[in-house]
Amino acid sequence: AALCSVLSCPRCPSWLPRPKSRESLAMPRPASIVTLLAVLAVVSTARADNWPSWRGPTQNGVAPSGSYPVKWSATENVAWKVKLPGKGTSTPIVWEDLIILTAQEDGQNTAMAINRRGKTIWKTTAGGLGIKGKHRKASGSNPSPVTDGKHVYVYFKTGDLLCLSLAGKVVWQTNLQKTWGKDTLWWDLGTSPVLSDKKVLVAVMQTGGSYVAAFDKLTGKLAWKRDRDLDAPLEAAQSYTTPIVLKRNKRETLLVLGADHVTAHDVDSGNETWRVGGLNPTGHKFFRSISSPVVAGDLLLAPYSRGGTLTAIRLGGSGDVTKSHVAWSNTGGASADVPTPVVSGHRAFVCNDRGKLTCLDTRTGKALWSGVVEKNRTGYSSSPILAGGRIYLTREDGKTFVVGSGETFEVIESNELGEFTVATPVFLNGQILLRTTEHLYCIGKSAGSAAAGE
């Protein structure tokens, strides 16, 4: 009866086999039991009711399955909106009923949680006095939070890295800049922390003193620190990208893009296992990197050259694999400077800084189609998301374009909020969370009757 209840649940994926009758479920064949339990285990572990990091539950910009709003405005189809306490540009994360984000309130580094009905649950001063952003698009809280469902980890421009409980209590905190020196970035700290099974990891890539560090998730104790000073000139040594933790065959690898290279590090030891260089063959002094890498099957896609190149690297190998592991390199303009690509199956959706969206075959690098959503001088800093079979692109002026993900380029809808934003939208349970510098909007049907701010 329990299994029958699960199988008749409307939230079950459409591919999950349905029983023909209660009798057919009541006395299944042994092989059927094994298959069914295996399927249910996959569903259980892959339940995407959460958005634990800025790129979503699968780290590739693909939202959980479901139907999501296509049309809205600042007043239409808004379940609720919350006035935020101060400037912040990080992407929120969601764990169960909590939406967690960072901001600067009264000059303080602040983490806060809002429930799915728009009520503020807690605020925590995180590391003390903050630092304002240098760039107009930035703040002292550019890095996005990350969670494993047990704790939340937040990181700020000041170098403060904190572990919080889901109730907002500080479990431990450390400051990377007090320990290893202030950042030398020309602009604002942009990388977000990432999680392995037992560690929280941060990449610091700058002119001089670059490194990757890992801390014990429960205690904050330094597990290891490895220098990453590569031969990249001037600003090309600086990176604002977020690394990826890749777990395959029970082995965890940290993949880092920046300073004209991709490097892979063993998460247990921090040791470099392989590297690919050559992303800046002419030694351009200003090829800093912002768009983060993304995994596409057995490839890593690395946007570079201020949106001029997209390089596909075969995962694995040992040592310098530049000559052997570059699968293809696209120099035809199908890349991005700031937004991070979406990968789904053998397709990558790449949005450049002016709203040109290109669909690529990840196996070959060939462009299947491309188009510009709207001619406008306003840029794109938010990363695209694939949700409900559509691509969502949010421009810095708060206008979101909904584009088809089929065989041709098609703009389906455009929606304006009229507020500045660089955060990436979050998609869960048929709703969209849009974070501007002023508000957090929940687009779609209300999850409950509680009013925002109650």
VEXDREN-2710 file (C-alpha; in Angstrom, 1 decimal):
% VEXDREN-2710
k/r/px/py/pz
1/ALA/0.0/0.0/0.0
2/ALA/2.9/2.3/0.8
3/LEU/4.5/1.7/-2.6
4/CYS/1.1/2.1/-4.3
5/SER/0.8/5.5/-2.6
6/VAL/4.3/6.5/-3.8
7/LEU/3.6/5.4/-7.4
8/SER/0.3/7.3/-7.5
9/CYS/1.9/10.5/-6.2
10/PRO/1.6/13.3/-8.8
11/ARG/5.2/14.4/-7.9
12/CYS/6.6/11.1/-9.2
13/PRO/8.5/11.5/-12.5
14/SER/6.5/10.5/-15.6
15/TRP/9.0/7.8/-16.4
16/LEU/8.4/5.9/-13.2
17/PRO/6.5/2.7/-14.0
18/ARG/2.9/2.6/-12.7
19/PRO/1.3/-0.6/-11.5
20/LYS/-1.7/-1.9/-13.6
21/SER/-3.5/-2.9/-10.4
22/ARG/-3.1/-3.3/-6.7
23/GLU/-2.8/-7.0/-7.2
24/SER/0.1/-6.6/-9.7
25/LEU/1.9/-4.5/-7.0
26/ALA/0.9/-6.8/-4.1
27/MET/2.8/-9.8/-5.3
28/PRO/5.6/-8.7/-7.6
29/ARG/8.3/-11.0/-9.0
30/PRO/11.6/-10.9/-7.1
31/ALA/13.4/-9.2/-10.1
32/SER/10.6/-6.6/-10.2
33/ILE/11.2/-5.9/-6.5
34/VAL/14.9/-5.2/-7.1
35/THR/14.2/-3.0/-10.1
36/LEU/11.5/-1.1/-8.3
37/LEU/13.6/-0.5/-5.2
38/ALA/16.4/0.7/-7.3
39/VAL/14.2/3.1/-9.1
40/LEU/12.8/4.4/-5.8
41/ALA/16.3/4.8/-4.4
42/VAL/17.2/7.0/-7.4
43/VAL/14.0/9.0/-6.9
44/SER/14.7/9.4/-3.2
45/THR/18.4/10.5/-3.6
46/ALA/17.6/12.7/-6.6
47/ARG/14.6/14.5/-5.1
48/ALA/15.2/18.0/-6.1
49/ASP/13.2/19.9/-3.5
50/ASN/16.3/22.0/-2.7
51/TRP/18.6/24.4/-4.4
52/PRO/21.8/23.9/-2.4
53/SER/24.2/26.0/-4.4
54/TRP/24.1/28.9/-6.9
55/ARG/24.0/26.5/-10.0
56/GLY/21.2/24.3/-8.6
57/PRO/21.0/20.7/-7.4
58/THR/23.1/19.3/-10.2
59/GLN/25.6/22.2/-10.5
60/ASN/24.8/22.6/-14.2
61/GLY/22.1/25.2/-14.3
62/VAL/19.2/22.7/-14.8
63/ALA/16.2/23.2/-12.5
64/PRO/14.1/20.3/-11.0
65/SER/11.4/19.0/-13.3
66/GLY/8.1/20.8/-13.3
67/SER/6.1/23.6/-14.7
68/TYR/7.4/27.2/-14.1
69/PRO/5.9/30.6/-14.7
70/VAL/6.4/32.1/-18.1
71/LYS/4.7/35.5/-17.6
72/TRP/5.1/38.0/-14.7
73/SER/5.8/41.6/-13.9
74/ALA/6.5/43.6/-10.7
75/THR/2.8/43.3/-9.8
76/GLU/1.6/40.3/-11.8
77/ASN/2.0/36.7/-10.8
78/VAL/4.0/37.7/-7.7
79/ALA/3.3/35.4/-4.7
80/TRP/5.3/37.8/-2.4
81/LYS/8.3/40.1/-2.3
82/VAL/10.6/41.0/0.6
83/LYS/12.5/44.2/1.1
84/LEU/16.2/43.2/1.7
85/PRO/18.1/44.8/4.5
86/GLY/21.1/46.0/2.3
87/LYS/22.9/45.6/-0.9
88/GLY/23.8/42.1/-1.9
89/THR/24.5/40.4/-5.2
90/SER/24.8/36.7/-4.3
91/THR/22.4/34.1/-5.5
92/PRO/20.1/32.7/-2.8
93/ILE/20.0/29.0/-1.9
94/VAL/17.1/26.9/-0.7
95/TRP/16.9/24.0/1.7
96/GLU/13.4/22.7/2.5
97/ASP/11.5/25.7/3.8
98/LEU/14.5/28.1/4.1
99/ILE/15.7/30.5/1.6
100/ILE/19.2/31.7/2.6
101/LEU/21.1/34.7/1.2
102/THR/23.7/37.2/2.2
103/ALA/23.7/41.0/2.2
104/GLN/25.3/44.0/3.8
105/GLU/23.1/45.4/6.6
106/ASP/24.3/48.6/8.2
107/GLY/27.7/47.9/6.8
108/GLN/27.8/44.4/8.4
109/ASN/28.3/41.1/6.7
110/THR/24.9/39.5/7.1
111/ALA/23.4/36.1/6.4
112/MET/19.6/35.7/6.6
113/ALA/16.9/33.1/6.1
114/ILE/13.4/33.7/4.7
115/ASN/10.8/31.0/4.6
116/ARG/9.0/29.9/1.5
117/ARG/6.1/32.2/2.4
118/GLY/8.2/35.3/2.6
119/LYS/8.7/35.6/6.4
120/THR/12.1/36.4/7.7
121/ILE/13.2/33.6/10.1
122/TRP/16.6/34.7/11.2
123/LYS/19.5/37.1/10.6
124/THR/23.1/36.6/11.6
125/THR/26.0/39.0/11.6
126/ALA/28.6/37.0/9.8
127/GLY/32.2/38.1/10.5
128/GLY/31.6/41.7/11.5
129/LEU/32.1/44.9/9.4
130/GLY/31.9/44.4/5.7
131/ILE/33.6/46.0/2.7
132/LYS/31.8/47.7/0.0
133/GLY/32.1/46.6/-3.6
134/LYS/34.4/48.5/-5.9
135/HIS/32.3/47.9/-9.1
136/ARG/28.8/49.3/-9.4
137/LYS/27.5/45.7/-10.0
138/ALA/29.2/44.3/-6.9
139/SER/28.9/44.3/-3.1
140/GLY/30.8/42.8/-0.2
141/SER/28.6/39.7/-0.5
142/ASN/29.1/38.5/-4.0
143/PRO/29.9/34.9/-3.1
144/SER/26.8/32.7/-2.9
145/PRO/26.0/30.5/0.2
146/VAL/26.2/26.7/-0.1
147/THR/24.6/24.0/2.1
148/ASP/24.7/20.3/2.6
149/GLY/21.4/20.3/4.4
150/LYS/23.1/20.2/7.8
151/HIS/25.0/23.5/7.8
152/VAL/25.2/26.6/5.7
153/TYR/28.6/28.1/4.5
154/VAL/29.0/31.8/3.7
155/TYR/32.0/33.7/2.4
156/PHE/32.5/37.5/2.1
157/LYS/34.8/40.0/0.5
158/THR/36.4/40.6/3.9
159/GLY/37.8/37.0/3.7
160/ASP/35.4/35.8/6.4
161/LEU/34.3/32.1/5.9
162/LEU/31.6/30.9/8.3
163/CYS/29.7/27.7/9.0
164/LEU/26.1/28.3/10.3
165/SER/23.5/26.0/11.6
166/LEU/20.2/25.9/9.8
167/ALA/18.9/28.0/12.7
168/GLY/21.5/30.7/11.9
169/LYS/23.9/30.1/14.8
170/VAL/27.6/30.4/14.1
171/VAL/29.3/27.0/14.4
172/TRP/32.7/28.2/13.4
173/GLN/34.4/31.0/11.5
174/THR/37.8/31.8/10.1
175/ASN/39.2/34.6/7.9
176/LEU/41.4/33.6/5.0
177/GLN/42.8/37.1/4.5
178/LYS/43.9/37.5/8.1
179/THR/45.7/34.2/7.8
180/TRP/47.2/34.5/4.3
181/GLY/47.0/38.1/3.3
182/LYS/44.4/40.5/1.8
183/ASP/43.1/39.9/-1.7
184/THR/44.9/41.6/-4.6
185/LEU/42.0/41.4/-7.0
186/TRP/41.5/44.5/-9.2
187/TRP/37.7/44.2/-8.6
188/ASP/35.5/42.3/-6.2
189/LEU/35.6/38.8/-4.7
190/GLY/33.4/36.6/-6.8
191/THR/34.1/33.0/-6.2
192/SER/31.7/31.0/-4.0
193/PRO/32.7/28.2/-1.6
194/VAL/32.0/24.6/-2.7
195/LEU/31.5/21.4/-0.7
196/SER/32.8/17.8/-0.8
197/ASP/31.6/15.1/1.5
198/LYS/33.8/16.3/4.4
199/LYS/35.3/19.6/3.4
200/VAL/34.4/23.1/2.4
201/LEU/36.8/24.4/-0.3
202/VAL/37.7/27.9/-1.5
203/ALA/39.8/29.0/-4.5
204/VAL/41.7/32.3/-4.2
205/MET/43.1/33.3/-7.6
206/GLN/44.8/36.6/-7.8
207/THR/48.0/38.4/-8.7
208/GLY/50.5/36.8/-6.4
209/GLY/49.6/34.5/-3.5
210/SER/47.0/32.3/-5.3
211/TYR/45.9/29.1/-3.6
212/VAL/43.2/26.6/-2.9
213/ALA/42.2/25.8/0.7
214/ALA/40.1/23.1/2.3
215/PHE/38.5/23.1/5.7
216/ASP/36.8/20.5/7.7
217/LYS/33.1/21.1/7.4
218/LEU/32.2/20.4/11.0
219/THR/35.2/22.0/12.8
220/GLY/36.6/24.6/10.4
221/LYS/40.1/23.1/10.9
222/LEU/42.4/23.6/7.9
223/ALA/42.7/20.3/6.1
224/TRP/45.1/21.5/3.5
225/LYS/46.3/24.6/1.5
226/ARG/47.9/24.3/-1.9
227/ASP/49.5/27.2/-3.8
228/ARG/48.2/27.8/-7.3
229/ASP/50.6/30.4/-8.7
230/LEU/50.6/29.8/-12.4
231/ASP/52.4/31.6/-15.2
232/ALA/49.6/34.1/-16.2
233/PRO/50.4/37.7/-16.8
234/LEU/49.0/40.7/-14.9
235/GLU/45.2/40.6/-14.7
236/ALA/45.0/37.2/-16.4
237/ALA/46.2/35.8/-13.1
238/GLN/43.0/36.9/-11.5
239/SER/39.8/34.8/-11.5
240/TYR/36.3/35.2/-10.1
241/THR/35.1/31.7/-11.1
242/THR/33.6/29.1/-8.8
243/PRO/35.2/25.6/-8.8
244/ILE/33.4/22.3/-9.2
245/VAL/33.6/19.2/-6.9
246/LEU/33.3/16.2/-9.1
247/LYS/32.6/12.8/-7.5
248/ARG/33.1/9.7/-9.6
249/ASN/34.0/6.2/-8.6
250/LYS/34.0/7.3/-4.9
251/ARG/36.8/9.8/-5.7
252/GLU/36.3/13.5/-5.3
253/THR/38.2/15.9/-7.6
254/LEU/38.2/19.7/-7.4
255/LEU/38.2/21.4/-10.8
256/VAL/39.5/25.0/-10.9
257/LEU/39.4/27.5/-13.8
258/GLY/41.6/30.6/-13.8
259/ALA/45.0/32.1/-14.6
260/ASP/45.0/30.6/-18.1
261/HIS/44.6/27.1/-16.8
262/VAL/42.3/24.4/-15.6
263/THR/43.7/22.4/-12.7
264/ALA/42.3/19.3/-11.0
265/HIS/43.1/18.5/-7.4
266/ASP/42.5/15.5/-5.3
267/VAL/40.1/16.6/-2.6
268/ASP/41.6/14.3/0.1
269/SER/45.1/15.7/-0.2
270/GLY/44.8/18.9/-2.3
271/ASN/47.5/17.6/-4.6
272/GLU/47.2/18.6/-8.3
273/THR/46.4/15.5/-10.4
274/TRP/46.3/17.1/-13.9
275/ARG/46.3/20.4/-15.7
276/VAL/45.4/22.0/-19.0
277/GLY/47.1/25.2/-20.1
278/GLY/47.1/27.2/-23.3
279/LEU/43.8/29.0/-22.7
280/ASN/45.7/32.3/-23.3
281/PRO/48.3/31.4/-26.0
282/THR/49.1/35.0/-26.9
283/GLY/49.7/36.0/-23.3
284/HIS/47.0/38.6/-23.2
285/LYS/47.4/40.6/-20.0
286/PHE/43.7/41.2/-19.3
287/PHE/42.1/37.8/-19.8
288/ARG/40.7/37.6/-16.2
289/SER/38.0/34.9/-15.9
290/ILE/34.5/35.3/-14.5
291/SER/32.3/32.7/-16.2
292/SER/32.7/29.4/-14.3
293/PRO/33.3/25.9/-15.8
294/VAL/30.6/23.3/-16.2
295/VAL/30.8/19.5/-16.6
296/ALA/29.2/18.0/-19.7
297/GLY/29.4/14.2/-19.4
298/ASP/33.1/13.3/-19.6
299/LEU/34.1/16.9/-20.6
300/LEU/34.7/20.1/-18.7
301/LEU/33.6/23.2/-20.6
302/ALA/35.9/26.2/-19.8
303/PRO/34.8/29.7/-21.0
304/TYR/37.7/32.0/-21.4
305/SER/39.3/35.0/-23.2
306/ARG/36.6/37.4/-22.1
307/GLY/34.0/35.4/-23.9
308/GLY/36.2/34.7/-26.9
309/THR/36.8/31.0/-26.5
310/LEU/35.1/27.9/-25.1
311/THR/37.3/24.9/-24.6
312/ALA/36.2/21.3/-24.0
313/ILE/38.6/19.2/-21.9
314/ARG/38.4/15.5/-21.4
315/LEU/38.3/14.7/-17.7
316/GLY/41.1/12.6/-16.2
317/GLY/44.7/11.9/-17.0
318/SER/47.8/12.7/-15.1
319/GLY/50.2/15.7/-15.2
320/ASP/50.1/18.2/-18.0
321/VAL/47.4/16.9/-20.4
322/THR/47.1/20.1/-22.6
323/LYS/48.1/18.3/-25.8
324/SER/46.2/15.1/-25.2
325/HIS/42.9/16.1/-23.5
326/VAL/41.6/19.1/-25.3
327/ALA/38.6/17.7/-27.2
328/TRP/37.7/20.9/-29.1
329/SER/38.0/24.7/-28.8
330/ASN/35.4/27.0/-30.1
331/THR/36.7/30.4/-31.1
332/GLY/33.6/31.5/-33.1
333/GLY/32.1/33.7/-30.4
334/ALA/29.9/31.0/-28.8
335/SER/31.2/31.6/-25.3
336/ALA/30.6/33.9/-22.3
337/ASP/32.5/36.4/-20.3
338/VAL/30.3/36.5/-17.2
339/PRO/27.3/34.1/-17.4
340/THR/28.0/30.4/-16.8
341/PRO/26.7/28.0/-19.4
342/VAL/23.9/25.5/-18.9
343/VAL/24.5/21.8/-19.8
344/SER/21.7/19.3/-20.4
345/GLY/22.5/16.0/-22.1
346/HIS/24.7/16.7/-25.2
347/ARG/23.7/20.3/-25.3
348/ALA/25.1/23.4/-23.8
349/PHE/23.3/26.8/-23.8
350/VAL/25.7/29.7/-23.7
351/CYS/24.6/33.3/-23.1
352/ASN/27.1/36.1/-23.8
353/ASP/27.1/39.4/-22.1
354/ARG/24.7/41.0/-24.6
355/GLY/22.0/38.4/-24.7
356/LYS/23.2/36.2/-27.6
357/LEU/22.1/32.7/-26.7
358/THR/23.8/29.8/-28.5
359/CYS/22.9/26.1/-28.4
360/LEU/26.0/23.9/-28.8
361/ASP/26.5/20.2/-29.3
362/THR/28.9/19.4/-26.5
363/ARG/30.4/16.5/-28.4
364/THR/31.7/18.6/-31.3
365/GLY/31.4/22.2/-30.2
366/LYS/29.2/22.9/-33.2
367/ALA/26.6/25.6/-32.9
368/LEU/23.1/24.2/-33.5
369/TRP/21.4/27.6/-33.4
370/SER/21.9/31.1/-31.9
371/GLY/20.0/34.3/-31.6
372/VAL/19.9/37.6/-29.7
373/VAL/16.9/37.9/-27.4
374/GLU/16.7/41.7/-27.7
375/LYS/19.1/44.4/-28.9
376/ASN/20.0/46.5/-25.9
377/ARG/23.1/47.9/-24.3
378/THR/22.3/46.5/-20.9
379/GLY/24.5/43.5/-20.0
380/TYR/24.0/40.1/-18.5
381/SER/25.7/39.0/-15.3
382/SER/23.1/36.4/-14.2
383/SER/23.6/32.9/-15.5
384/PRO/21.0/31.1/-17.6
385/ILE/18.8/28.4/-16.2
386/LEU/17.0/25.6/-18.0
387/ALA/13.6/25.0/-16.3
388/GLY/10.4/23.4/-17.6
389/GLY/12.0/22.9/-21.0
390/ARG/12.8/26.6/-21.4
391/ILE/15.9/28.8/-21.0
392/TYR/15.5/31.8/-18.6
393/LEU/17.9/34.7/-19.1
394/THR/17.8/37.6/-16.7
395/ARG/19.3/40.9/-17.8
396/GLU/20.9/43.4/-15.3
397/ASP/17.9/45.7/-15.5
398/GLY/15.7/42.9/-14.1
399/LYS/14.2/41.9/-17.4
400/THR/13.9/38.1/-17.8
401/PHE/13.6/36.5/-21.3
402/VAL/12.1/33.0/-21.7
403/VAL/13.5/31.2/-24.7
404/GLY/12.7/27.8/-26.1
405/SER/15.2/25.0/-25.8
406/GLY/14.1/23.1/-28.9
407/GLU/15.5/22.8/-32.4
408/THR/15.4/26.5/-33.3
409/PHE/15.9/29.9/-31.5
410/GLU/12.6/31.2/-30.2
411/VAL/11.9/34.0/-27.7
412/ILE/8.7/33.0/-25.9
413/GLU/8.2/35.8/-23.4
414/SER/9.9/38.7/-21.7
415/ASN/9.1/39.9/-18.2
416/GLU/10.2/43.2/-16.5
417/LEU/10.8/43.9/-12.8
418/GLY/12.5/47.2/-13.2
419/GLU/15.2/46.6/-10.6
420/PHE/18.9/46.0/-11.0
421/THR/20.0/42.4/-10.6
422/VAL/23.1/40.2/-11.2
423/ALA/21.9/37.2/-9.2
424/THR/20.9/34.0/-10.9
425/PRO/17.2/33.0/-10.6
426/VAL/16.2/30.0/-8.5
427/PHE/13.6/27.5/-9.6
428/LEU/11.7/25.1/-7.2
429/ASN/8.2/23.6/-6.9
430/GLY/6.8/25.7/-9.7
431/GLN/8.1/29.0/-8.3
432/ILE/10.9/31.3/-9.3
433/LEU/13.0/33.3/-6.8
434/LEU/14.4/36.5/-8.3
435/ARG/16.9/38.4/-6.2
436/THR/17.4/42.1/-7.1
437/THR/19.6/44.5/-5.1
438/GLU/16.5/45.8/-3.4
439/HIS/14.1/42.8/-3.0
440/LEU/13.6/39.1/-3.1
441/TYR/10.6/38.2/-5.4
442/CYS/8.8/34.9/-5.4
443/ILE/7.1/34.5/-8.8
444/GLY/4.3/32.0/-9.2
445/LYS/1.5/30.6/-7.0
446/SER/1.8/31.2/-3.3
447/ALA/3.0/28.3/-1.2
448/GLY/0.9/29.4/1.7
449/SER/-1.2/32.1/3.2
450/ALA/1.4/33.8/5.3
451/ALA/2.2/37.3/4.2
452/ALA/5.6/38.7/3.5
453/GLY/7.2/40.4/6.5
454/GLU/4.7/38.9/9.1
END
